[in-house]
Amino acid sequence: MTSPLEALRRPVLAAPMAGGPSTPALVRAAVEAGGSGFLAAGYLSAERLAEQVTEVGRDAEIFGANLFVPEADEIRPEVRAYRDRLAAAHPALAVPDPHPDDDGWQEKLEVVREAGVPLVSFTFGFPPADAVHTLHRAGATVIATVTTAAEARSALERGADVLCVQGPAAGGHRGTFDQTVEPPAEPLEDLLRSLRGAAPIVAAGGLTTPAAVAAAREAGAAVVQVGTALLVADEAGTDPTHRRELLAGQRETTLTRAFSGRWARGLLNEFMTTHADAPAGYPFLNQLTGPVRAAARRAGDPEAMSMWAGERYRDARPGPAGEILERLVRSHG
Ligand SMILES: Cc1cc2nc3c(=O)[nH]c(=O)nc-3n(C[C@H](O)[C@H](O)[C@H](O)COP(=O)(O)O)c2cc1C
């Protein structure tokens, strides 16, 4: 199939990074550098997403938006126990009760469909075929984030046009469809090789140097998606404390469920150590830890906020995003 990704002058995408780092300015900078990028719809209101889509769409022909696929609504006893533990540890904060929340799924799908966003990617699963068909009718290229060959097959059966193959070094949340299973540790290049030819492939996870990018392309990726390497870019909306800790380079990264109930890779801190046994339970744990994270951000306290980062975060350098991407991926022809 032909996809708009083939038309890119530089085969590189600014990854969707929900919670602040992704901004319209970051996406525009990636587009101006000859690549493209994703707005991160996760946690945004549908109205705010629509504004960002309009802002980027004014100038960019090819750009994307990334949505979180909703989870089951069941609130398990372990989640309620985690709530009680947090409330006891933080008596001054209003730790909420867990409640069903689909992150404005239908409204956001409608925003991207109506605006004709050219690239629509999903994480935390893949939507049913009818939602995919609706996006196809609106002209979208539909991209599935996958972490295993089985997830890739399941997304392709439901109409995915492109696979975004995410390897274990990736910063932020793993896209693993089933949140109760451990994210796979299969190296990115092995996964890429096993999926070669199945669909056009975008590779993600640990692509912070030209050599890593070249290896991913050698293993079958048509395009690479870069997250961590852009976290300290001028146009990124990364929280200042998070940015400082990335540049200091002193912390290890680890996978944790402590903040959101879904596995995600970030800079190790006290909260992650204290809650190393946190249960699965996205989006509920994300709701529960909201006040703790917000208070830490306000206080500039790195020990109780989520600071997502990929394994290779020490390669990230500040500067204009366009220059960062140009360094990673040379232009076609
Ligand atoms: C701060 C942060 C937020 C992220 N948020 C999202 C998101 O909203 N949606 C998504 O599909 N992936 C998200 N990711 C994962 C990226 O899309 C991508 O898979 C990852 O950054 C690639 O690995 P790298 O960080 O080593 O470049 C996020 C990553 C980071 C670092």
The ligand as an SDF file (V2000), in Angstrom:
LIG
                    3D

 31 33  0  0  0  0  0  0  0  0999 V2000
    7.3170   11.1390   28.0490 C   0  0  0  0  0  0  0  0  0  0  0  0
    6.7890   10.0930   27.1210 C   0  0  0  0  0  0  0  0  0  0  0  0
    5.4230   10.0350   26.8630 C   0  0  0  0  0  0  0  0  0  0  0  0
    4.9130    9.0890   25.9610 C   0  0  0  0  0  0  0  0  0  0  0  0
    3.5740    9.1060   25.6620 N   0  0  0  0  0  0  0  0  0  0  0  0
    3.0930    8.2820   24.6830 C   0  0  0  0  0  0  0  0  0  0  0  0
    1.7560    8.4110   24.2110 C   0  0  0  0  0  0  0  0  0  0  0  0
    1.0050    9.2820   24.6400 O   0  0  0  0  0  0  0  0  0  0  0  0
    1.3430    7.5510   23.2520 N   0  0  0  0  0  0  0  0  0  0  0  0
    2.1700    6.5990   22.7020 C   0  0  0  0  0  0  0  0  0  0  0  0
    1.7410    5.8480   21.8150 O   0  0  0  0  0  0  0  0  0  0  0  0
    3.4530    6.4850   23.1200 N   0  0  0  0  0  0  0  0  0  0  0  0
    3.9200    7.2980   24.0830 C   0  0  0  0  0  0  0  0  0  0  0  0
    5.2490    7.2200   24.4490 N   0  0  0  0  0  0  0  0  0  0  0  0
    6.1080    6.2160   23.7910 C   0  0  0  0  0  0  0  0  0  0  0  0
    6.6550    6.7670   22.4640 C   0  0  0  0  0  0  0  0  0  0  0  0
    5.6250    6.8550   21.5210 O   0  0  0  0  0  0  0  0  0  0  0  0
    7.7470    5.8760   21.8660 C   0  0  0  0  0  0  0  0  0  0  0  0
    7.3030    4.5570   21.7400 O   0  0  0  0  0  0  0  0  0  0  0  0
    9.0250    5.8880   22.6890 C   0  0  0  0  0  0  0  0  0  0  0  0
    9.3200    7.1660   23.1390 O   0  0  0  0  0  0  0  0  0  0  0  0
   10.1610    5.3780   21.8230 C   0  0  0  0  0  0  0  0  0  0  0  0
   11.2950    5.0880   22.5750 O   0  0  0  0  0  0  0  0  0  0  0  0
   12.4020    6.2020   22.9830 P   0  0  0  0  0  0  0  0  0  0  0  0
   11.7490    6.9270   24.1040 O   0  0  0  0  0  0  0  0  0  0  0  0
   13.5770    5.4060   23.3940 O   0  0  0  0  0  0  0  0  0  0  0  0
   12.6150    7.0720   21.7650 O   0  0  0  0  0  0  0  0  0  0  0  0
    5.7780    8.1540   25.3420 C   0  0  0  0  0  0  0  0  0  0  0  0
    7.1520    8.2140   25.6160 C   0  0  0  0  0  0  0  0  0  0  0  0
    7.6680    9.1770   26.4690 C   0  0  0  0  0  0  0  0  0  0  0  0
    9.1480    9.2240   26.7020 C   0  0  0  0  0  0  0  0  0  0  0  0
  1  2  1  0
  2  3  1  0
  2 30  2  0
  3  4  2  0
  4  5  1  0
  4 28  1  0
  5  6  2  0
  6  7  1  0
  6 13  1  0
  7  8  2  0
  7  9  1  0
  9 10  1  0
 10 11  2  0
 10 12  1  0
 12 13  2  0
 13 14  1  0
 14 15  1  0
 14 28  1  0
 15 16  1  0
 16 17  1  0
 16 18  1  0
 18 19  1  0
 18 20  1  0
 20 21  1  0
 20 22  1  0
 22 23  1  0
 23 24  1  0
 24 25  2  0
 24 26  1  0
 24 27  1  0
 28 29  2  0
 29 30  1  0
 30 31  1  0
M  END
$$$$
